[in-house]
Amino acid sequence: MGSRERAFSVLVVEDQALIALHIEDVVRRIGGRAVGCAAHLSDTLTPIETALWDAALLDIRLAQGEMVYPVAKRLQAKTVPFAFVTAWDGKIDARYSQVPVLRKPFSEAELESCLRMLIGKMPRQASERAA
């Protein structure tokens, strides 16, 4: 088939720049497009409303103690699958008890597995096709 599938897009809400860049690198390596957001809830509102997302990865606790739950609520309303990516060991809001949690530190394989679960029909990476 000659038509190319649209690359999947992932919204990344992460306040630690190195972690956000690592996530973006993994997403790109497996054929997607990641868009990182800054460390504050206010910086996520426009991207959520103005773009279509196949999935999102959300750090639960952002800079200055902000919690990501308002973003999670909006993504649920828009039926965008998401996972929490966090080192926070506090109790997760009961409304999100069914949301997958990827604990920091995580491996690239764990991140890729989480993304595949969220998106479902992601293209296989080149190394898998060559096997």
Secondary structure as a PSIPRED ss2 file (coil, helix, strand):
# PSIPRED VFORMAT (PSIPRED V4.0)

   1 M C   1.000  0.000  0.000
   2 G C   1.000  0.000  0.000
   3 S C   1.000  0.000  0.000
   4 R C   1.000  0.000  0.000
   5 E C   1.000  0.000  0.000
   6 R C   1.000  0.000  0.000
   7 A C   1.000  0.000  0.000
   8 F C   1.000  0.000  0.000
   9 S E   0.000  0.000  1.000
  10 V E   0.000  0.000  1.000
  11 L E   0.000  0.000  1.000
  12 V E   0.000  0.000  1.000
  13 V E   0.000  0.000  1.000
  14 E C   1.000  0.000  0.000
  15 D C   1.000  0.000  0.000
  16 Q C   1.000  0.000  0.000
  17 A H   0.000  1.000  0.000
  18 L H   0.000  1.000  0.000
  19 I H   0.000  1.000  0.000
  20 A H   0.000  1.000  0.000
  21 L H   0.000  1.000  0.000
  22 H H   0.000  1.000  0.000
  23 I H   0.000  1.000  0.000
  24 E H   0.000  1.000  0.000
  25 D H   0.000  1.000  0.000
  26 V H   0.000  1.000  0.000
  27 V H   0.000  1.000  0.000
  28 R H   0.000  1.000  0.000
  29 R H   0.000  1.000  0.000
  30 I C   1.000  0.000  0.000
  31 G C   1.000  0.000  0.000
  32 G C   1.000  0.000  0.000
  33 R E   0.000  0.000  1.000
  34 A E   0.000  0.000  1.000
  35 V E   0.000  0.000  1.000
  36 G E   0.000  0.000  1.000
  37 C E   0.000  0.000  1.000
  38 A C   1.000  0.000  0.000
  39 A C   1.000  0.000  0.000
  40 H C   1.000  0.000  0.000
  41 L H   0.000  1.000  0.000
  42 S H   0.000  1.000  0.000
  43 D H   0.000  1.000  0.000
  44 T C   1.000  0.000  0.000
  45 L H   0.000  1.000  0.000
  46 T H   0.000  1.000  0.000
  47 P H   0.000  1.000  0.000
  48 I H   0.000  1.000  0.000
  49 E H   0.000  1.000  0.000
  50 T H   0.000  1.000  0.000
  51 A C   1.000  0.000  0.000
  52 L C   1.000  0.000  0.000
  53 W C   1.000  0.000  0.000
  54 D C   1.000  0.000  0.000
  55 A E   0.000  0.000  1.000
  56 A E   0.000  0.000  1.000
  57 L E   0.000  0.000  1.000
  58 L E   0.000  0.000  1.000
  59 D C   1.000  0.000  0.000
  60 I C   1.000  0.000  0.000
  61 R E   0.000  0.000  1.000
  62 L C   1.000  0.000  0.000
  63 A H   0.000  1.000  0.000
  64 Q H   0.000  1.000  0.000
  65 G H   0.000  1.000  0.000
  66 E C   1.000  0.000  0.000
  67 M E   0.000  0.000  1.000
  68 V C   1.000  0.000  0.000
  69 Y H   0.000  1.000  0.000
  70 P H   0.000  1.000  0.000
  71 V H   0.000  1.000  0.000
  72 A H   0.000  1.000  0.000
  73 K H   0.000  1.000  0.000
  74 R H   0.000  1.000  0.000
  75 L H   0.000  1.000  0.000
  76 Q H   0.000  1.000  0.000
  77 A H   0.000  1.000  0.000
  78 K C   1.000  0.000  0.000
  79 T C   1.000  0.000  0.000
  80 V C   1.000  0.000  0.000
  81 P C   1.000  0.000  0.000
  82 F E   0.000  0.000  1.000
  83 A E   0.000  0.000  1.000
  84 F E   0.000  0.000  1.000
  85 V E   0.000  0.000  1.000
  86 T E   0.000  0.000  1.000
  87 A C   1.000  0.000  0.000
  88 W C   1.000  0.000  0.000
  89 D C   1.000  0.000  0.000
  90 G C   1.000  0.000  0.000
  91 K C   1.000  0.000  0.000
  92 I C   1.000  0.000  0.000
  93 D C   1.000  0.000  0.000
  94 A H   0.000  1.000  0.000
  95 R H   0.000  1.000  0.000
  96 Y H   0.000  1.000  0.000
  97 S C   1.000  0.000  0.000
  98 Q C   1.000  0.000  0.000
  99 V C   1.000  0.000  0.000
 100 P C   1.000  0.000  0.000
 101 V E   0.000  0.000  1.000
 102 L E   0.000  0.000  1.000
 103 R E   0.000  0.000  1.000
 104 K C   1.000  0.000  0.000
 105 P C   1.000  0.000  0.000
 106 F C   1.000  0.000  0.000
 107 S C   1.000  0.000  0.000
 108 E H   0.000  1.000  0.000
 109 A H   0.000  1.000  0.000
 110 E H   0.000  1.000  0.000
 111 L H   0.000  1.000  0.000
 112 E H   0.000  1.000  0.000
 113 S H   0.000  1.000  0.000
 114 C H   0.000  1.000  0.000
 115 L H   0.000  1.000  0.000
 116 R H   0.000  1.000  0.000
 117 M H   0.000  1.000  0.000
 118 L H   0.000  1.000  0.000
 119 I H   0.000  1.000  0.000
 120 G C   1.000  0.000  0.000
 121 K C   1.000  0.000  0.000
 122 M C   1.000  0.000  0.000
 123 P C   1.000  0.000  0.000
 124 R C   1.000  0.000  0.000
 125 Q C   1.000  0.000  0.000
 126 A H   0.000  1.000  0.000
 127 S H   0.000  1.000  0.000
 128 E H   0.000  1.000  0.000
 129 R H   0.000  1.000  0.000
 130 A H   0.000  1.000  0.000
 131 A C   1.000  0.000  0.000
